[in-house]
Amino acid sequence: MRDMNVRASTLPGFAQSANVRRLTEAEKAQYARDGYVKNLPVFSEDGVAELQALYRDMAARMPDDIDVNKVNNWHKASARVFDVCRTPAILDYVEDVIGPDIMQWGCQLFVKHPGDGSVVPWHQDAQYWPLNPHRTVTVWLAVFDTDAENGAMRLVSGSHHEGDFRHETNDAQNLVLDQEVPEPLIDYGRVVSMDMKAGEMSLHDDGLLHGSLPNTSDRMRVGFTMRFCPPNVKCDLDVWPNFETYVARGEDRLLLNPRGFVPSGERHPVRRFQHSSEFAG
Ligand SMILES: O=C(O)CCC(=O)C(=O)O
């Protein structure tokens, strides 16, 4: 029977880099040990131009009173975003970390305009998410070059082995998230700046401490993130009633979570948690 949760790409797909590859054994070991890998090539120069055009189109769709950083699940709303999340090179890298059956449940932009002051406080994703086991991997795709000056993501290498860190509420306006791990708990000797060229991506473990500082440059900084997990990850729907998964590759033999409707048009999310049926038509 055809699976209505899966759609072969209807678009030609953005041009991939000539350097796409699989993770090396060293990178797989690094992911297990340090919780991340970075500078994985995905898109060519032409592909980057297409990605940047898509980002501008997504940003232009957002109503003025809604912060693009505070909405999620673009893959439920936009067919083009859905297809970008199925770029073969991206799924190859993800497969090398979580195996052949890949479910997608999230897709969010992290945008820093020059001088906007926005900060992502130190946090562990898994502490925000009612998902078990903690097996989600994040793809952070650089839409523009990113470095310390424009607020590249930073992470604490190996911190995913150290259990749950204490998070405190901080409602400051410039924070993209309202829970933060206090600064004194951060081991700055192990902080890595996730510098990348546009069209490259990183992978990080959901237990890893990470965050980012303001963009002090005159350049845009945009991370296009996608959240993928194996089918054995289950969501507590009492906490996230609109949680849905999509089979990005392979099969979902366990059916532990509701499955989303595949988008056919170009809509945009307006909240963090929306059901895919809201984007139909
Ligand atoms: O882009 C950033 O600064 C933070 C991204 C993030 O928190 C995430 O991908 O989980």
Ligand as a Chemical Component Dictionary entry (heavy atoms), coordinates in Angstrom:
data_LIG
# 
_chem_comp.id                   LIG 
_chem_comp.type                 NON-POLYMER 
_chem_comp.pdbx_formal_charge   0 
_chem_comp.three_letter_code    LIG 
# 
loop_
_chem_comp_atom.comp_id 
_chem_comp_atom.atom_id 
_chem_comp_atom.alt_atom_id 
_chem_comp_atom.type_symbol 
_chem_comp_atom.charge 
_chem_comp_atom.model_Cartn_x 
_chem_comp_atom.model_Cartn_y 
_chem_comp_atom.model_Cartn_z 
_chem_comp_atom.pdbx_ordinal 
LIG O1 O1 O 0 21.112 28.560 15.904 1  
LIG C1 C1 C 0 21.277 28.656 17.109 2  
LIG O2 O2 O 0 21.920 29.562 17.602 3  
LIG C2 C2 C 0 20.710 27.635 18.045 4  
LIG C3 C3 C 0 20.120 26.457 17.378 5  
LIG C4 C4 C 0 19.545 25.501 18.338 6  
LIG O3 O3 O 0 19.358 25.774 19.498 7  
LIG C5 C5 C 0 19.222 24.174 17.851 8  
LIG O4 O4 O 0 19.381 23.912 16.658 9  
LIG O5 O5 O 0 18.819 23.323 18.650 10 
# 
loop_
_chem_comp_bond.comp_id 
_chem_comp_bond.atom_id_1 
_chem_comp_bond.atom_id_2 
_chem_comp_bond.value_order 
_chem_comp_bond.pdbx_ordinal 
LIG O1 C1 DOUB 1 
LIG C1 O2 SING 2 
LIG C1 C2 SING 3 
LIG C2 C3 SING 4 
LIG C3 C4 SING 5 
LIG C4 O3 DOUB 6 
LIG C4 C5 SING 7 
LIG C5 O4 DOUB 8 
LIG C5 O5 SING 9 
# 
